[in-house]
Amino acid sequence: MPTEQVILNCPDVDRILSRIAHHILEKHRGAENLVLIGIRTGGVFLANRIREKILSIEGIDIPRGDLDITLYRDDWTRIGHQPIVQKTVLPFSLDGKQVILVDDVLFTGRTVRAAMDALIDFGRPDRIELAVLVDRGHRELPIDANYIGKQIETVHDTMVNVYLKESAGRDEVVITGK
């Protein structure tokens, strides 16, 4: 029988996103030349929230985009013969920008690799950094996040489910195991 453990609740998620926004601003000494790009789907919602927090802190509305990586994944043929490709929205040039990629969970690193491949097709940023809500380890590629909400040790075959109010009606991170 599967077991579930809630590791983050709504106030935790809000606090973490505030901390990430402050950390980004501190590291970059403001918001100049920054862009936030959310990896579909969870990263888009989190990037929106980080953008709102930066706006409330600095009074600057930094550019934000959405990135679909479906066709850049190295496992898309395993997912299905007709993958569902969503829209990538990058209403600005990436050239010379400081890009903060945002995702909900960092696991093997393959999603981030695919996202970086996709970004390079749209331009040449000066720097790409990664912000994640949860880092669960078990990397297969040499990729680390610059901004981590919560780092947890998981068993490889457990699931980390991120529920966000924009899609699930609540903010919660749950580990499901055997």
Backbone hydrogen bonds in HBPLUS format (Angstrom, degrees):
<---DONOR---> <-ACCEPTOR-->    atom                        ^
c    i                          cat <-CA-CA->   ^        H-A-AA   ^      H-
h    n   atom  resd res      DA  || num        DHA   H-A  angle D-A-AA Bond
n    s   type  num  typ     dist DA aas  dist angle  dist       angle   num
A0003-THR N   A0177-GLY O   2.80 MM 174  5.30 152.3  1.88 135.2 144.7     1
A0177-GLY N   A0003-THR O   2.93 MM 174  5.30 156.3  1.98 147.0 154.8     2
A0005-GLN N   A0175-ILE O   2.88 MM 170  5.19 145.2  2.01 143.1 153.8     3
A0175-ILE N   A0005-GLN O   2.85 MM 170  5.19 165.9  1.87 149.3 150.9     4
A0007-ILE N   A0173-VAL O   2.82 MM 166  5.68 158.9  1.86 154.0 161.2     5
A0008-LEU N   A0173-VAL O   3.40 MM 165  4.95 156.9  2.46 133.6 132.7     6
A0173-VAL N   A0008-LEU O   2.95 MM 165  4.95 157.9  2.00 136.6 138.0     7
A0013-VAL N   A0009-ASN O   2.98 MM   4  6.26 161.6  2.01 162.5 167.7     8
A0014-ASP N   A0010-CYS O   3.09 MM   4  6.33 166.5  2.11 157.0 160.4     9
A0015-ARG N   A0011-PRO O   2.97 MM   4  6.08 161.7  2.01 146.9 152.0    10
A0016-ILE N   A0012-ASP O   2.90 MM   4  6.08 160.9  1.94 153.0 158.3    11
A0017-LEU N   A0013-VAL O   2.98 MM   4  6.19 163.0  2.01 152.4 156.4    12
A0018-SER N   A0014-ASP O   3.04 MM   4  6.27 151.7  2.13 145.8 153.5    13
A0019-ARG N   A0015-ARG O   2.97 MM   4  6.24 157.1  2.02 147.7 154.1    14
A0020-ILE N   A0016-ILE O   2.86 MM   4  6.16 158.4  1.91 153.6 159.5    15
A0021-ALA N   A0017-LEU O   2.97 MM   4  6.11 160.8  2.01 143.9 149.0    16
A0022-HIS N   A0018-SER O   2.99 MM   4  6.23 164.3  2.01 151.6 155.6    17
A0023-HIS N   A0019-ARG O   2.87 MM   4  6.04 156.1  1.93 147.6 154.9    18
A0024-ILE N   A0020-ILE O   2.90 MM   4  6.11 160.2  1.94 154.0 158.5    19
A0025-LEU N   A0021-ALA O   3.06 MM   4  6.29 168.0  2.07 151.7 154.7    20
A0026-GLU N   A0022-HIS O   2.85 MM   4  6.01 155.6  1.91 148.5 155.9    21
A0027-LYS N   A0023-HIS O   2.91 MM   4  6.02 166.0  1.93 151.0 154.7    22
A0028-HIS N   A0024-ILE O   2.95 MM   4  6.07 157.6  2.00 151.0 157.3    23
A0029-ARG N   A0025-LEU O   2.79 MM   4  5.47 108.7  2.30 133.4 148.1    24
A0030-GLY N   A0025-LEU O   2.88 MM   5  4.71 154.5  1.95 133.1 140.4    25
A0029-ARG N   A0026-GLU O   3.37 MM   3  4.99 151.1  2.46  91.6  99.9    26
A0034-LEU N   A0031-ALA O   3.24 MM   3  5.49 162.1  2.28 129.3 127.2    27
A0098-GLN N   A0033-ASN O   2.92 MM  65  5.90 171.1  1.93 164.8 162.8    28
A0035-VAL N   A0098-GLN O   3.00 MM  63  6.24 147.0  2.11 156.6 152.8    29
A0100-ILE N   A0035-VAL O   2.88 MM  65  6.19 158.7  1.93 163.9 171.0    30
A0036-LEU N   A0063-PRO O   2.99 MM  27  6.41 165.5  2.01 154.1 156.1    31
A0065-GLY N   A0036-LEU O   2.82 MM  29  6.36 148.8  1.91 149.6 160.2    32
A0037-ILE N   A0100-ILE O   2.94 MM  63  6.16 164.2  1.97 153.8 152.8    33
A0102-VAL N   A0037-ILE O   2.84 MM  65  6.04 147.7  1.94 154.7 153.7    34
A0038-GLY N   A0065-GLY O   2.93 MM  27  6.32 157.6  1.98 158.3 152.0    35
A0067-LEU N   A0038-GLY O   2.86 MM  29  6.03 157.2  1.91 168.1 165.8    36
A0039-ILE N   A0102-VAL O   2.94 MM  63  6.07 167.2  1.95 173.0 168.8    37
A0043-GLY N   A0039-ILE O   2.97 MM   4  4.60 124.3  2.28 175.9 162.1    38
A0040-ARG N   A0067-LEU O   2.95 MM  27  5.90 172.9  1.95 155.8 155.1    39
A0044-VAL N   A0041-THR O   3.09 MM   3  5.59 139.6  2.26 112.1 122.4    40
A0046-LEU N   A0042-GLY O   3.18 MM   4  6.45 163.9  2.20 152.2 156.8    41
A0047-ALA N   A0043-GLY O   2.84 MM   4  5.89 155.1  1.91 143.0 150.1    42
A0048-ASN N   A0044-VAL O   3.05 MM   4  6.26 153.4  2.13 144.5 151.3    43
A0049-ARG N   A0045-PHE O   3.14 MM   4  6.46 154.7  2.21 144.0 150.3    44
A0050-ILE N   A0046-LEU O   2.90 MM   4  6.19 159.4  1.94 153.2 158.8    45
A0051-ARG N   A0047-ALA O   2.91 MM   4  6.03 159.3  1.96 147.0 153.0    46
A0052-GLU N   A0048-ASN O   3.01 MM   4  6.28 155.1  2.07 145.2 151.6    47
A0053-LYS N   A0049-ARG O   2.99 MM   4  6.27 153.5  2.06 146.4 153.5    48
A0054-ILE N   A0050-ILE O   2.90 MM   4  6.18 159.0  1.94 154.3 159.8    49
A0055-LEU N   A0051-ARG O   2.91 MM   4  6.14 154.9  1.97 148.5 155.9    50
A0056-SER N   A0052-GLU O   2.97 MM   4  6.25 153.1  2.05 144.7 151.5    51
A0057-ILE N   A0053-LYS O   2.96 MM   4  6.17 141.7  2.11 143.8 154.4    52
A0058-GLU N   A0054-ILE O   2.80 MM   4  5.76 172.5  1.80 157.6 159.4    53
A0059-GLY N   A0055-LEU O   2.73 MM   4  4.55 134.2  1.94 119.4 131.5    54
A0066-ASP N   A0089-VAL O   2.78 MM  23  4.93 150.9  1.87 137.0 146.0    55
A0089-VAL N   A0066-ASP O   2.80 MM  23  4.93 147.5  1.90 131.9 143.0    56
A0072-TYR N   A0069-ILE O   2.82 MM   3  5.17 152.6  1.90 117.7 127.0    57
A0073-ARG N   A0070-THR O   3.37 MM   3  5.63 162.2  2.41 106.2 111.4    58
A0078-ARG N   A0075-ASP O   2.93 MM   3  5.37 140.9  2.08 111.5 123.0    59
A0079-ILE N   A0075-ASP O   3.30 MM   4  6.68 138.4  2.48 146.2 157.8    60
A0097-LYS N   A0094-LEU O   3.04 MM   3  5.39 165.8  2.06 136.2 134.3    61
A0096-GLY N   A0124-ARG O   3.04 MM  28  6.46 156.4  2.09 143.8 138.1    62
A0126-ASP N   A0097-LYS O   2.87 MM  29  5.42 133.8  2.08 129.0 143.4    63
A0127-ARG N   A0097-LYS O   3.36 MM  30  6.80 159.1  2.41 154.6 152.9    64
A0099-VAL N   A0127-ARG O   2.87 MM  28  6.04 164.0  1.90 160.1 155.0    65
A0129-GLU N   A0099-VAL O   2.75 MM  30  6.12 159.1  1.80 159.1 166.3    66
A0101-LEU N   A0129-GLU O   2.77 MM  28  6.01 167.3  1.79 157.8 153.9    67
A0131-ALA N   A0101-LEU O   2.79 MM  30  6.11 158.8  1.84 164.4 171.8    68
A0103-ASP N   A0131-ALA O   3.01 MM  28  6.51 155.2  2.07 160.0 167.6    69
A0133-LEU N   A0103-ASP O   3.34 MM  30  6.93 142.0  2.50 141.0 151.2    70
A0134-VAL N   A0104-ASP O   2.93 MM  30  6.23 150.3  2.02 152.8 162.5    71
A0106-LEU N   A0134-VAL O   2.83 MM  28  6.30 156.0  1.89 158.3 166.3    72
A0136-ARG N   A0106-LEU O   3.02 MM  30  6.20 166.9  2.03 169.5 170.8    73
A0140-GLU N   A0108-THR O   2.77 MM  32  4.85 172.4  1.78 127.0 128.6    74
A0141-LEU N   A0108-THR O   3.21 MM  33  6.49 140.8  2.37 173.1 175.6    75
A0113-ARG N   A0109-GLY O   3.03 MM   4  6.28 154.8  2.10 148.0 155.4    76
A0114-ALA N   A0110-ARG O   3.02 MM   4  6.21 160.1  2.06 145.1 150.0    77
A0115-ALA N   A0111-THR O   2.89 MM   4  6.16 151.3  1.97 145.0 153.8    78
A0116-MET N   A0112-VAL O   2.90 MM   4  6.16 156.4  1.95 151.3 156.7    79
A0117-ASP N   A0113-ARG O   3.02 MM   4  6.29 158.4  2.07 148.7 154.6    80
A0118-ALA N   A0114-ALA O   2.96 MM   4  6.22 157.9  2.01 148.1 154.0    81
A0119-LEU N   A0115-ALA O   2.88 MM   4  6.12 161.6  1.91 151.0 156.0    82
A0120-ILE N   A0116-MET O   3.09 MM   4  6.27 160.6  2.13 151.0 154.7    83
A0121-ASP N   A0118-ALA O   3.06 MM   3  5.34 135.9  2.26 103.4 115.6    84
A0122-PHE N   A0119-LEU O   2.82 MM   3  5.26 152.3  1.90 112.3 121.6    85
A0146-ASN N   A0130-LEU O   2.84 MM  16  5.30 140.9  2.00 134.5 146.7    86
A0147-TYR N   A0130-LEU O   3.02 MM  17  6.34 153.4  2.09 156.4 158.0    87
A0132-VAL N   A0147-TYR O   2.88 MM  15  6.32 159.9  1.92 167.2 170.7    88
A0149-GLY N   A0132-VAL O   2.88 MM  17  6.22 148.8  1.98 151.4 160.7    89
A0150-LYS N   A0133-LEU O   2.88 MM  17  6.24 129.5  2.14 136.8 151.8    90
A0135-ASP N   A0150-LYS O   2.89 MM  15  6.28 159.1  1.93 152.3 157.6    91
A0152-ILE N   A0135-ASP O   2.93 MM  17  6.29 161.6  1.97 157.6 162.6    92
A0143-ILE N   A0141-LEU O   2.76 MM   2  5.63 132.2  1.99 113.4  97.9    93
A0158-THR N   A0155-VAL O   3.06 MM   3  5.60 168.3  2.07 125.6 126.5    94
A0159-MET N   A0176-THR O   2.85 MM  17  5.09 167.7  1.86 152.5 156.5    95
A0176-THR N   A0159-MET O   2.83 MM  17  5.09 162.1  1.86 147.0 153.1    96
A0161-ASN N   A0174-VAL O   2.79 MM  13  5.18 167.9  1.81 164.9 162.8    97
A0174-VAL N   A0161-ASN O   2.87 MM  13  5.18 163.0  1.90 151.8 156.6    98
A0163-TYR N   A0172-GLU O   2.74 MM   9  5.10 173.6  1.75 170.5 170.5    99
A0172-GLU N   A0163-TYR O   2.84 MM   9  5.10 153.3  1.91 146.4 149.6   100
A0167-SER N   A0164-LEU O   2.98 MM   3  5.73 146.6  2.09 121.8 129.9   101
A0168-ALA N   A0164-LEU O   2.63 MM   4  5.42 171.3  1.64 172.0 169.0   102
A0169-GLY N   A0165-LYS O   3.20 MM   4  3.84 139.0  2.38  96.7 102.0   103
